[in-house]
Amino acid sequence: MNTVKVKNLVLGEGIPKICVPIVAKTKREIIEEAGSFRAIPVDLVEWRVDWFEGVEDLEQVKDVLSDLVAVLEGTPLLFTFRTAAEGGERAIDPAAYAALNKAVAATGLVDLVDVEAFIGDAVARDIIEAAHGEGVKVVASNHDFGKTPPMDDILYRLRKMQDLGADIPKIAVMPQSRTDVLRLLEATTIMVERYADRPIITMSMAGTGAVSRLAGEVFGSCLTFGAANKASAPGQVGVQELSEALQLIHKSMQ
Ligand SMILES: O=C1C[C@@](O)(C(=O)O)C[C@@H](O)[C@@H]1O
C-alpha cells in the first residue's frame, strides 16, 4: 500500500487523519472559521467552495484562497466543489467545473482537489492530469445520498477512481439499515486487501453510519470528516470527540 504525502501529513498509515470542512457563504465567515481551527485537532481542512457566494468569480475564489492559506499556517488544504447532483449546494456544468478546478490547482495554494468520479471520464481525467502537473493530489469522490449500493457496485466505483488516476478514492453512502453499514465496512476491507494500491476514504452517513467515521483504522479508511462548527454531511461528529475515539481505537489495536 502506497501512502500519500501532503505537506507533513501522511495518509494511509497509522491513525486515520481528521479533515474539517468549511461550509460558509462569505469570505469573512470562511476566514473566521479557519481561524477557529487552531484550537482543535485538525490534520486537513476542506474548503467546500460550492457554499461560497463568490464561487462564480475566479478572482474572488483566489482571493479567499490566499487568505485561507495564510490563516491555516501550514495545515494542508483540500479544495472541493460539491455539485448539487452529489449533495452539494449548487449545480455547475462540467466545463466550468473543470476550468475552476484546473485554475485553482494552478495557483499553488491548494494541496488537494476533490474530483467527482462520475462528472464524466474525459472531464475527470483532464482535471486529474492538470492537477498532477501542478503537483496537486486528487481525491476522487462519489456520494450516494439515497442508498448504499450493492457490494460489487461499491467496489466498482472505488476501482474506477483508481483507474482514473486519483491519488485517493473516496465514497460516501447512505445506509437504510444496519446491514448497509456493515456492507460499506466490508467493501472497504475488500478494496484495501484485494484491489487498492493507494489509500482510500469511505463512510456510511447519518447516525447509523457514524461508527464508520470512527473505525477507519480497523477497516481501512485513511481519513475521516469531523465537524468544527457546521457539519457538511449527516453523521459527522465533533472534531474533539472524534479525535478521542480514533485514539482509543488506535490504542486498543496495539
Ligand atoms: O466527500 C466528502 C465527505 C462528506 O460527504 C462526508 O460524508 O463526510 C463531507 C464532504 O464535505 C466531503 O467532501
The ligand as a MOL file (V3000), in Angstrom:
LIG
                    3D

  0  0  0     0  0            999 V3000
M  V30 BEGIN CTAB
M  V30 COUNTS 13 13 0 0 0
M  V30 BEGIN ATOM
M  V30 1 O -16.8480 13.9060 0.3530 0
M  V30 2 C -16.9780 14.3650 1.4680 0
M  V30 3 C -17.4110 13.5350 2.5690 0
M  V30 4 C -18.6400 14.0980 3.2360 0
M  V30 5 O -19.7300 13.9920 2.3570 0
M  V30 6 C -18.9660 13.2680 4.4880 0
M  V30 7 O -19.8880 12.4550 4.4210 0
M  V30 8 O -18.2900 13.4380 5.4960 0
M  V30 9 C -18.3870 15.5510 3.5930 0
M  V30 10 C -17.9790 16.3970 2.4120 0
M  V30 11 O -17.6980 17.7300 2.8290 0
M  V30 12 C -16.7790 15.7980 1.7410 0
M  V30 13 O -16.4900 16.4930 0.5580 0
M  V30 END ATOM
M  V30 BEGIN BOND
M  V30 1 2 1 2
M  V30 2 1 2 3
M  V30 3 1 2 12
M  V30 4 1 3 4
M  V30 5 1 4 5
M  V30 6 1 4 6
M  V30 7 1 4 9
M  V30 8 2 6 7
M  V30 9 1 6 8
M  V30 10 1 9 10
M  V30 11 1 10 11
M  V30 12 1 10 12
M  V30 13 1 12 13
M  V30 END BOND
M  V30 END CTAB
M  END
